[in-house]
Amino acid sequence: MVFLGHGWLDVSATFQDLVQPLLPHFQVLAPDWRGFGHSQWPQDGYWFQDYVADLDALVAHYADAAPLRLVGHSMGAQIMSLYAGLRAERVSHLVCLDGLFLPDMPAELAPQRFTRWLDQQSGRGRGKTYPSYEFLASRIRIQHPQLTEQRALFIARCWSEEDGFGRIRLLADPKHRLDMPTLYRAAESKAIWRQIRASTLFIDGGRSAFAQTLPDAETAARRACFPRRQARVIADAGHMLHFDAPQATGNAIVEFLRSC
């Protein structure tokens, strides 16, 4: 069984093309994280630890004691990698798709972030709306010009729904765009990653801007926490590997999961 976790503001449905090479070999479960896609919006907002707890609950419900194969993109890679360390005895394989690049946040940022979070509590985020799926697709193609019109329209329909007032609204809870008062501490993630036993594959986009957010030495230090690791680069793909090179990325995942 393979659990596939999407990234921030994305949904599982956009991985449709990527999972095709996996389906002849594996059962694939691809949930929408809480507050994304068609999952519910919790009233108390979002804490990163909740995503890991949600995955734990999904595993308990669907996977029993079977070895787990985890694939995560971007934010999903962070969730899956933490789970692989915290439940190391359950996870046999881990694939990180262009992930684990979030920069460390120094303590000096704490007052600013905490204050901003307090200020945001008095208001509510409003979701974006668009006149049509076609219009949203045109906006998506501005950010991802490599997509065909048909593919962009498919993604637009995955990301949004009719709002009942003649417009299209994004499915992601607007609260996801609000700042959190906590800081990202890479040292905490590293401590968890060092507990991982799973064979790990890093697949990076050769044109991804996210890899440039960290110095090479820091990227190497993070990956050194994974004792059984491999790395591949999809040269012509950016951060959104499942947009740019779904077949090549899916084939790389299958090859890895079936070879070790």
C-alpha positions in Angstrom: 0.0 0.0 0.0 1.2 3.5 -0.9 0.1 6.6 0.9 0.5 9.8 -1.2 0.5 13.2 0.4 0.1 16.4 -1.6 1.6 19.8 -0.9 0.4 23.1 0.4 -2.7 24.5 -1.3 -2.8 21.5 -3.6 -5.1 18.4 -3.6 -4.6 14.8 -4.2 -6.6 14.7 -7.5 -3.9 16.6 -9.3 -1.6 13.6 -9.0 -3.8 11.6 -11.3 -1.2 11.3 -14.1 1.6 10.6 -11.7 -0.1 7.7 -10.0 -0.9 5.8 -13.3 2.5 3.9 -13.3 1.9 2.9 -9.7 -1.6 1.4 -10.0 -0.6 -1.9 -11.7 1.7 -2.6 -8.7 0.3 -0.9 -5.6 -2.9 0.2 -3.9 -2.6 4.0 -3.6 -4.4 6.1 -1.0 -4.2 9.8 -1.6 -6.2 11.8 1.0 -6.7 15.6 1.0 -5.1 17.0 4.1 -7.4 18.7 6.5 -8.6 22.0 5.2 -7.6 21.2 1.6 -9.6 19.8 -1.2 -12.8 18.2 0.0 -11.6 17.6 3.6 -13.4 19.5 6.4 -12.2 22.9 7.8 -11.5 22.6 11.5 -12.7 25.7 13.5 -9.6 25.9 15.6 -7.2 26.3 12.6 -4.2 24.3 11.7 -1.1 23.1 13.7 1.4 21.1 11.7 1.4 18.2 14.2 -2.3 17.6 13.4 -1.4 16.5 9.9 0.9 13.8 11.3 -1.8 12.7 13.7 -4.3 12.6 10.8 -1.9 10.3 8.8 -1.5 8.1 11.9 -5.3 7.8 12.1 -5.6 7.0 8.4 -2.9 4.4 8.7 -4.6 2.7 11.6 -7.9 2.6 9.7 -6.7 1.4 6.3 -3.3 -0.3 6.7 -3.5 -2.5 9.8 0.0 -3.9 10.3 1.1 -3.9 6.7 4.5 -2.2 5.8 3.9 1.3 4.7 5.2 3.1 1.6 5.0 6.8 1.9 5.2 9.4 -0.9 5.0 13.1 -0.1 5.3 16.3 -2.2 6.6 19.5 -0.6 4.6 20.0 2.6 3.5 16.4 2.2 7.1 15.3 2.2 7.6 17.0 5.6 4.5 15.3 7.0 5.5 11.9 5.6 9.1 12.2 6.7 8.2 13.1 10.3 5.8 10.1 10.4 8.5 7.8 9.1 10.7 8.8 12.0 8.0 8.7 14.7 6.6 5.3 13.5 9.9 4.0 12.1 8.9 0.3 12.7 5.9 0.7 10.3 7.5 2.4 7.3 9.5 0.5 4.7 9.9 3.1 2.0 9.8 6.9 1.9 9.8 9.1 -1.2 10.2 12.9 -0.8 9.2 14.9 -3.9 11.1 18.2 -4.0 10.7 18.6 -0.2 12.4 19.3 3.1 13.7 22.7 1.9 11.9 24.9 4.6 14.6 27.3 6.0 15.3 27.3 9.7 13.8 30.2 11.5 16.0 32.0 14.1 14.6 32.9 17.5 14.8 36.6 16.7 11.7 36.2 14.4 9.5 35.0 17.3 8.2 38.5 18.4 7.3 39.5 14.8 5.6 36.2 14.0 3.7 36.0 17.3 2.5 39.6 17.0 1.3 39.1 13.4 -0.6 35.9 14.5 -2.3 37.9 17.3 -3.3 40.6 14.9 -4.8 38.1 12.5 -7.1 36.6 15.2 -9.4 39.6 15.0 -10.3 39.0 11.4 -11.2 36.1 9.2 -9.5 35.1 6.0 -11.7 35.4 2.9 -11.4 32.9 0.2 -10.6 33.9 -3.4 -13.3 33.6 -6.0 -13.2 33.6 -9.8 -15.8 34.1 -12.5 -15.3 30.7 -14.0 -13.2 27.5 -14.1 -11.7 28.7 -17.4 -10.6 32.0 -15.8 -9.0 30.2 -12.9 -7.2 27.9 -15.4 -5.9 31.0 -17.2 -4.4 32.2 -13.9 -2.9 28.8 -13.2 -1.2 28.9 -16.6 0.4 32.3 -15.7 2.2 30.5 -12.8 2.7 27.3 -14.8 2.9 28.2 -18.5 4.1 24.7 -19.4 0.6 23.3 -18.8 -1.7 22.9 -21.7 -5.1 24.6 -21.6 -6.8 21.2 -21.0 -4.5 20.3 -18.1 -4.8 23.7 -16.5 -8.6 23.4 -16.7 -8.4 20.0 -15.0 -6.3 21.4 -12.2 -8.7 24.4 -11.8 -11.6 22.0 -11.3 -9.6 20.0 -8.8 -8.7 23.1 -6.8 -12.1 24.8 -6.7 -15.9 24.4 -6.8 -19.0 26.6 -7.5 -19.8 28.8 -4.6 -23.6 29.0 -5.2 -23.5 32.6 -6.3 -22.3 32.2 -9.9 -18.6 32.2 -9.1 -15.9 29.7 -8.4 -14.2 29.5 -5.0 -11.0 27.7 -4.0 -11.4 24.6 -1.9 -8.5 25.4 0.4 -9.4 27.0 3.7 -8.3 30.7 3.7 -6.8 30.1 7.1 -3.9 28.3 5.5 -2.6 31.6 4.3 -2.4 33.0 7.8 0.9 33.1 9.7 1.5 30.8 12.7 3.1 32.0 15.9 5.6 29.1 16.0 8.9 28.9 14.2 10.3 26.1 12.1 13.2 24.5 13.9 15.2 22.3 11.5 17.0 20.7 14.5 13.7 19.2 15.7 13.0 17.7 12.3 16.5 16.3 12.1 16.2 14.6 15.5 13.1 12.8 14.2 14.6 12.0 10.8 17.5 10.3 12.5 15.1 7.7 13.7 14.0 6.7 10.2 14.8 3.1 9.1 13.0 3.2 5.8 14.7 3.2 2.4 14.4 6.8 1.2 14.4 8.4 -2.2 14.6 12.1 -2.9 13.3 13.2 -6.2 14.0 16.8 -7.0 13.0 19.0 -9.9 16.0 20.2 -11.8 14.4 23.6 -12.3 12.9 23.9 -8.8 13.4 27.2 -7.1 12.8 25.6 -3.7 16.1 23.8 -3.7 17.8 27.2 -3.9 16.4 28.3 -0.5 19.0 26.3 1.4 22.8 26.2 1.2 24.1 23.0 -0.3 25.7 22.2 3.0 22.4 22.4 4.8 20.6 20.2 2.3 23.4 17.6 2.6 23.2 17.8 6.4 19.4 17.2 6.3 19.7 14.2 4.0 22.5 12.7 6.0 19.9 12.1 8.7 18.4 9.4 6.4 20.7 6.4 6.6 19.4 4.5 3.6 18.9 7.2 0.9 19.1 7.7 -2.8 18.5 10.8 -4.9 17.3 11.5 -8.4 16.8 14.7 -10.4 14.1 15.2 -13.0 16.0 17.7 -15.1 13.2 19.3 -17.0 10.8 19.6 -14.0 10.2 22.4 -11.5 8.8 22.1 -8.0 5.5 20.7 -9.2 6.9 17.4 -10.5 3.4 16.1 -11.0 2.6 19.0 -13.3 5.8 19.0 -15.3 6.9 15.3 -15.5 4.2 13.1 -14.0 5.1 10.0 -16.0 8.9 10.2 -15.4 8.3 10.9 -11.7 5.8 8.1 -11.4 8.2 5.7 -13.1 11.0 6.7 -10.8 8.8 6.0 -7.8 7.8 2.6 -9.0 11.4 1.6 -9.8 12.4 2.6 -6.3 9.6 0.9 -4.5 10.0 -2.4 -6.4 13.8 -2.5 -6.2 14.5 -2.4 -2.5 
